[in-house]
Protein backbone atom coordinates (compact mmCIF):
# COMPACT_ATOMS: atom_id res chain seq x y z
CA UNK A 1 0.00 0.00 0.00
CA UNK A 2 2.82 2.41 0.88
CA UNK A 3 4.50 1.73 -2.46
CA UNK A 4 1.26 2.38 -4.34
CA UNK A 5 0.77 5.70 -2.53
CA UNK A 6 4.38 6.66 -3.20
CA UNK A 7 4.05 5.86 -6.91
CA UNK A 8 0.83 7.87 -7.09
CA UNK A 9 2.44 10.82 -5.31
CA UNK A 10 5.54 10.73 -7.55
CA UNK A 11 3.39 10.61 -10.67
CA UNK A 12 1.23 13.52 -9.55
CA UNK A 13 4.28 15.51 -8.45
CA UNK A 14 6.00 15.07 -11.78
CA UNK A 15 2.82 16.09 -13.61
CA UNK A 16 2.55 19.30 -11.59
CA UNK A 17 6.19 20.16 -12.35
CA UNK A 18 5.61 19.37 -16.02
CA UNK A 19 2.55 21.60 -16.12
CA UNK A 20 4.48 24.42 -14.45
CA UNK A 21 6.85 24.53 -17.41
CA UNK A 22 4.33 23.44 -20.04
CA UNK A 23 5.10 26.30 -22.42
CA UNK A 24 8.77 25.33 -22.42
CA UNK A 25 8.04 21.70 -23.26
CA UNK A 26 6.75 22.37 -26.79
CA UNK A 27 9.32 21.68 -29.50
CA UNK A 28 11.03 24.83 -30.66
CA UNK A 29 13.21 24.60 -33.79
CA UNK A 30 15.29 27.62 -32.72
CA UNK A 31 15.97 26.14 -29.26
CA UNK A 32 16.63 22.36 -29.40
CA UNK A 33 15.52 20.15 -26.52
CA UNK A 34 17.95 20.05 -23.58
CA UNK A 35 19.16 16.58 -22.65
CA UNK A 36 20.82 15.25 -19.50
CA UNK A 37 23.53 12.60 -19.73
CA UNK A 38 24.45 10.13 -18.38
CA UNK A 39 21.05 9.29 -17.01
CA UNK A 40 20.93 7.34 -14.71
CA UNK A 41 24.11 8.51 -13.06
CA UNK A 42 25.98 8.13 -9.80
CA UNK A 43 28.52 10.96 -9.76
CA UNK A 44 27.73 13.80 -12.16
CA UNK A 45 25.63 14.83 -15.13
CA UNK A 46 26.15 17.07 -18.15
CA UNK A 47 23.84 18.88 -20.56
CA UNK A 48 23.55 19.13 -24.31
CA UNK A 49 21.70 21.77 -26.34
CA UNK A 50 22.08 24.08 -23.37
CA UNK A 51 22.92 27.45 -24.94
CA UNK A 52 19.88 29.20 -23.41
CA UNK A 53 20.43 27.84 -19.88
CA UNK A 54 21.67 30.24 -17.19
CA UNK A 55 21.18 28.09 -14.09
CA UNK A 56 20.33 24.51 -13.13
CA UNK A 57 18.19 23.72 -10.07
CA UNK A 58 17.69 20.24 -8.59
CA UNK A 59 14.49 19.36 -6.69
CA UNK A 60 13.48 16.18 -4.93
CA UNK A 61 10.11 14.68 -5.79
CA UNK A 62 8.50 16.51 -2.87
CA UNK A 63 9.40 19.82 -4.50
CA UNK A 64 12.18 20.76 -2.06
CA UNK A 65 15.18 22.50 -3.61
CA UNK A 66 18.28 20.31 -3.15
CA UNK A 67 21.02 22.09 -5.14
CA UNK A 68 21.53 24.82 -7.68
CA UNK A 69 24.34 25.58 -10.10
CA UNK A 70 25.21 28.51 -12.32
CA UNK A 71 25.43 27.05 -15.80
CA UNK A 72 28.70 26.83 -17.71
CA UNK A 73 29.20 25.30 -21.15
CA UNK A 74 30.50 21.69 -20.94
CA UNK A 75 30.22 21.70 -17.13
CA UNK A 76 29.90 18.53 -15.06
CA UNK A 77 27.40 18.94 -12.24
CA UNK A 78 28.55 16.96 -9.21
CA UNK A 79 25.78 15.07 -7.37
CA UNK A 80 27.89 12.51 -5.49
CA UNK A 81 26.73 13.88 -2.11
CA UNK A 82 23.02 13.40 -2.93
CA UNK A 83 21.16 10.23 -1.90
CA UNK A 84 20.14 7.75 -4.58
CA UNK A 85 16.70 8.39 -6.04
CA UNK A 86 14.72 10.32 -8.63
CA UNK A 87 15.10 14.09 -8.99
CA UNK A 88 13.64 16.86 -11.12
CA UNK A 89 16.08 19.22 -12.83
CA UNK A 90 14.84 22.66 -13.88
CA UNK A 91 16.70 24.75 -16.42
CA UNK A 92 16.31 28.51 -16.00
CA UNK A 93 16.98 31.10 -18.68
CA UNK A 94 18.48 34.57 -18.34
CA UNK A 95 15.09 35.97 -17.32
CA UNK A 96 14.86 33.32 -14.52
CA UNK A 97 11.93 31.64 -16.29
CA UNK A 98 11.81 27.87 -16.52
CA UNK A 99 13.01 26.67 -19.93
CA UNK A 100 12.44 22.96 -19.25
CA UNK A 101 12.14 20.37 -16.50
CA UNK A 102 13.71 16.90 -16.80
CA UNK A 103 13.93 13.81 -14.62
CA UNK A 104 17.26 12.48 -13.36
CA UNK A 105 17.88 9.13 -11.73
CA UNK A 106 20.80 8.92 -9.30
CA UNK A 107 22.01 5.41 -8.46
N, C-alpha and C positions, 0 to 999 in steps of 0.2 A: 504494500500500500504506500509506504514512504517513497519507494522508487517511482511509482506511478505519479504521485503528487509532485515529486521533484522534476520528472520529465515534463509534466504539464506546465509547471512554473517556468522551466527553462524555455519551453516553446513559446509561451506567452511573453516572456521577457524579451526574447529575441525578436518577436514580431513587433513589440512596442518600440524597440530600438530601430528596427528596419523602417517602421512608419515614420519615426522622427526624422530620418534622412531620406524619405521617399523621393523627393525631387532629385536628389543626387544619385539615385540608383538607376535612373533611366540612361540608356546608352547615349553617349555624346561623342560624335566623331571627332570633335576638336579636342576632347579630353578623354583619352583611352582609360579603360577600367583599371584601377589600382589592384595589384595582386600582392599577396604576402607569401614569402617563401623562406625557408622550408616550412611546410605546414602539414602535419604536426612537427613540433620542434621541442628541443629540451634546453637549449642554451641561448639562442638569439634568433631574430628574424630580420629579413630585409624586405624592401619594397621595389616594385617595378612600376613603370608608368606613373611616377610620383612627382612630376614637375610642378603641379599646382599645390602640393602639400606643404604646409608651414609647420604643423605640429602633429604629433601622434599621441593619442590618449588611450590608455588601457583601462577597461572596466571589467569587474567580475560580473557574473550573471545576475547578481542582485542589484546592479547599477551603481555600485560603489567604485569610485575612481581609485585605481591601484597605482598607476605610474603615468608619467607624461614625459615626452621627449620633444625637443626642438628638432625639426627635420633637417637632415643634411643628405645631399646626394650620395648614394652608395654607402650609407651608414648601416651598421649592424646594431640592432636594438637588443641589449642584453636583458634577458628575463630569467637568468639562472636562479635568482633569489626568490622567484615566485613559486607558489605551490603548483603541483600538477593540476590540470583541469582545463575547462573551456573559458575563454575570455572573448570580449568584444573589443575590437580596435576601431577607434574613430579617427578619421583623417580630417583635420581642420585646414581651411584655406587661409589666405592672408587677411580676410575679413572676419576670421574666427567662426565662420559658418561651417557646418559639417558637409564635407565633400562626399564621404562614403563611410559605411560601417561594415566591417568584415569580422568573421569569426576566426579565432586562433586556438588551436589545441596545443597545450603544453604537456609533454610527457616526461 
